[in-house]
Amino acid sequence: MRLFFTSVAIVACALSCSFSILVADNERPAAESPSEESSSKSSEKPDEAVLRDAEGFYGAPNGVIDDPDGYVNLRKEKSADSPIIAKVRKNEPFEFACRFINEQRTEHETWCKVKLASGVIGWMHYSRIKLYVTEEGLPKGPEDVGEEIDEQTRKQGVNYYEVTRAAAHGDKKALKTFFTLDLDGAAAETHVTSIVEVVIHLVGDDKFAEFLREQPPEFRENISGGWGLGTFSPSDPKEYFRRHFPKSAKILFPEYPQLIRDYTRAIERNPKDSEAYRLRGYAKYQHEDWDRAIADYTRAIELDPESGVLT
């Protein structure tokens, strides 16, 4: 089964992706003021609505630093030349907010506002910030992820909550199940934009890389194939993953020669593997090796007439 996907339109929201996001002051919709935001969530009780404070924060840490020096300087203004107002240490949770700069909410400023536990507020470059994730972010029941995931996974004979928790602890069998769930609609949306990133962060780069090395190319291709739908939003998923999970990134996003070698080995092991031909054809297509891409796509369709062509 291919993980992630039926086509689903996803609007990644700040809370579900563990980010606090602000729109530029002069573009901020009226409904985002605290009083109106509360009233716009008709399905929530008043005390359940999560409101931002005057600085745009939600009141819960969502970031930690990721820097080889073990600390990052918090700046007074959005500039590397600005005065240092605090040093943020490794494993020191803080809250951060990145301001979108376009209406589509696909790009954000390079400097993010940070609020420390001490209350000090300053600015930090987005590249130094990694999501702060704990097991509290794992779903415990339908009330955390919605009935759709519960219903769809039960039909597949899977207890979503047990599998997700085991996967987050690095259990390889659970990870395989977690990343091959056949979900669609709202279930796929929640899984991709909210839960996948939590599991990957809890597993960590070393264990996730070890798991990925044992998987065939087709499996690895499917893992990263849906990240553009909102995983690690608002960061570019590949950029974020390469920066904060470098060992795993080398496996998920290999250089072109390594990618071709991986798919070729899969074909040598199983000459009737239409999926390997299809994915190798896609890699060649992206590399603008048109003739060889067509040859692989043609062979994939010969082996499996329903094999899709990626472009």
Residue pairs with C-beta under 8 A, 6 or more apart in sequence:
1 180
1 181
1 182
2 180
2 182
2 222
2 225
3 179
3 180
3 181
3 182
3 222
3 223
3 225
3 226
4 183
4 188
4 191
4 192
4 222
4 225
4 226
4 229
5 184
5 188
5 225
5 226
5 229
6 183
6 184
6 185
6 188
8 184
8 185
8 188
8 189
8 229
10 189
10 192
10 193
10 229
10 230
11 230
12 193
12 230
12 233
12 234
14 20
14 21
14 58
15 50
15 58
16 190
16 193
16 194
17 193
17 194
17 197
17 230
17 232
17 233
17 234
18 62
18 131
18 132
18 133
18 137
18 197
18 198
19 62
19 96
19 97
19 98
19 131
19 233
19 234
20 52
20 56
20 57
20 58
20 62
20 95
20 96
20 97
20 98
21 97
21 98
21 99
21 100
21 105
21 108
21 234
22 28
22 56
22 97
22 98
22 99
22 100
22 113
23 29
23 32
23 99
23 100
23 105
24 99
24 100
24 101
27 103
30 36
31 37
31 40
34 51
34 52
37 49
37 51
37 52
38 46
38 49
38 51
41 49
50 58
51 58
52 58
53 59
55 97
55 113
55 115
55 121
56 97
56 113
57 95
57 97
57 115
58 95
59 95
60 95
61 93
61 94
61 95
61 117
61 132
62 93
62 95
62 96
62 131
62 132
63 93
63 94
63 95
63 96
63 114
63 129
63 130
63 131
63 132
64 90
64 91
64 92
64 93
64 94
64 129
64 130
64 131
64 132
65 71
65 72
65 88
65 89
65 90
65 92
65 124
65 128
65 129
65 130
66 128
66 129
66 130
66 243
66 244
67 90
67 128
70 89
70 90
71 87
71 88
71 89
71 90
72 87
72 88
72 124
72 128
73 84
73 86
73 87
73 88
74 84
74 85
74 86
74 87
74 88
74 114
74 116
74 120
74 122
74 123
74 124
75 82
75 83
75 84
75 85
75 111
75 122
75 123
75 124
76 82
76 83
76 84
76 85
76 122
76 123
77 83
77 123
78 109
78 110
78 111
78 123
79 111
79 123
80 125
82 123
85 120
85 122
86 116
86 118
86 120
86 122
88 94
88 114
88 116
88 124
92 116
92 117
93 117
93 132
94 114
94 115
94 116
94 117
94 132
95 114
95 115
96 112
96 113
96 114
96 115
96 124
96 129
97 112
97 113
98 108
98 109
98 112
98 113
98 126
98 234
99 108
99 109
99 112
99 113
100 107
100 108
100 234
101 107
101 108
101 109
105 234
106 234
107 234
108 126
108 234
109 126
110 125
110 126
110 127
111 123
111 124
111 125
111 126
112 123
112 124
112 125
112 126
112 129
113 121
113 122
113 123
114 121
114 122
114 123
114 124
114 129
115 121
126 235
127 243
130 201
130 244
131 197
131 201
131 232
133 197
133 198
133 201
133 202
134 202
135 165
135 168
135 202
137 198
138 161
138 164
138 165
138 168
138 195
138 198
138 199
138 202
139 145
139 149
139 160
139 161
139 164
139 195
140 161
141 150
141 161
142 149
142 150
145 160
145 187
145 190
145 191
145 194
145 195
146 186
146 187
146 190
148 185
148 186
148 187
148 190
149 160
149 183
149 187
149 190
149 191
150 160
151 187
152 181
152 182
152 183
152 184
152 187
153 159
153 160
153 163
153 181
153 183
153 187
154 160
156 181
156 182
158 177
158 181
160 181
163 174
163 177
163 178
164 174
164 178
164 195
164 199
166 173
166 174
167 174
167 175
167 177
167 178
167 199
167 203
168 198
168 199
168 202
168 203
169 202
169 203
170 203
170 204
170 207
170 211
172 211
172 214
175 199
175 203
175 211
176 215
176 219
178 199
179 219
179 222
179 223
180 219
180 222
181 191
183 191
188 226
189 229
189 230
192 226
192 227
192 229
192 230
192 231
193 229
193 230
193 231
193 233
196 231
197 231
197 232
200 208
200 245
200 248
203 211
205 244
205 245
205 246
205 247
205 248
206 247
208 245
208 247
208 248
209 245
209 247
209 248
209 250
209 251
212 220
212 223
212 248
212 251
212 252
213 251
216 266
217 259
217 262
217 263
217 266
217 276
217 279
218 266
218 273
218 275
218 276
218 279
220 251
220 252
221 279
223 252
224 237
224 238
224 241
224 252
224 253
227 237
227 238
227 241
228 237
231 237
232 240
232 241
238 249
238 253
241 248
241 249
241 252
241 253
242 249
242 253
254 262
256 283
256 287
259 283
260 280
260 283
260 284
263 276
263 277
263 279
263 280
263 283
264 280
266 273
266 276
267 273
267 276
267 277
267 280
270 276
272 303
273 303
274 299
274 300
274 301
274 303
274 304
274 307
275 300
275 304
275 307
277 296
277 297
277 299
277 300
277 303
277 307
278 296
278 297
278 300
278 307
278 308
278 309
278 310
279 310
280 296
281 292
281 293
281 294
281 295
281 296
281 297
281 300
281 309
281 310
282 293
282 310
282 311
284 290
284 292
284 293
284 296
285 293
285 297
285 310
285 311
297 309
300 307
300 309
301 307
301 309
